[in-house]
């Protein structure tokens, strides 16, 4: 089997490349990446050492994708992942990359009669509907109340039943539009595709920033004893996310690669769920416990654009459909990131500090 992974030098892409090559040495794994995100170039030596092919290309250019010889499956993991993209800058890049670039990927799949695994996002769900959900303020976090007026929201979190009408972010909108195009390609061109809406993904190799990769950012700031800030929602750090370990994501993608019949035509949520969730305040305590460092954390009362008080993935549907569920915990995620930073401290210091 030959698998093409777009965004293959990024956090998710490189992790998938290395894991799949380790599990299936006879497979040809091709990493396709424009190396735009700072730190992605650091993953190239590992790819080469594990006999993974690398193509330096950009999905916005169809000619770059044409340079890849035939493949059996494409894993589309090349999106610009920042929720703030287009909100604090010109939206052209996020639109061209995440939507136009994805369409180029779909066309490449048709050209080679290949299957598609599309990594979508929980950010397709409208901000206002989630923000208006009933919640409980607890000592260290916000939580969804059991009683809700909006179908698709419960104490378990957000399910696929949530109404998609409303604003979300340029990032979320481009990913949702790509989902809709996949459905058109499936209906009219026979494209076999699996669509999964992932929540926060974290683990080693993630070059964390304030707008994407908050778990790595939080641990890195504690590791190097630098300051942080709780932004919005009172400035107490009670806003919460579920966190999916990259290893659990890899297990899911492995199932999709080898059981496409079970997944094609479906759109499913996948995240850490309630059992693997943490608020910023709780993340601070975890980082203190792991590093032994206490750092200065300021407060900013102003909410960021398109931010959410809470997001928890309701995994009920994917568990029922496939039996997949995450196995690793928030503590596992932070411990593995700590070991990665500790082992590669000199190299990562210039990027993560």
Buried (B, 14 or more C-beta within 10 A) or exposed (E): EBBBBBBBBBBBBBBBBBBBBEEBEEBBBBBBBBBBBEBBEBBBEBBEEEEBBBBEBBBBEBEBBEEBEEBBBBBBBBBBBBBBBBBEEEBEBBBBBBBBBBBBBBBBBEBBEBBBBBBBBBBBBBBEBBBBBEBEEEEBBBBBEEEBEBEBBBBBBBBBEBEBEEEBBBBBBBBBBBBEBBBEBBEEEEBBBBBBBBBBBBBBBBBBBEBBBBBBBBBBBBBBEBEBBBBBBBBBBBBBBBBBBBBBBBBBBBBBBEEBEEBBEBBBBBBBBBEBBBBBBBBBEBBEEBBEEEBEBEEEEEBBEBBBBBBBBBBBBBBEEBEBBBEBBBEBBBBBBBEBBEEBEEEBEEBBE
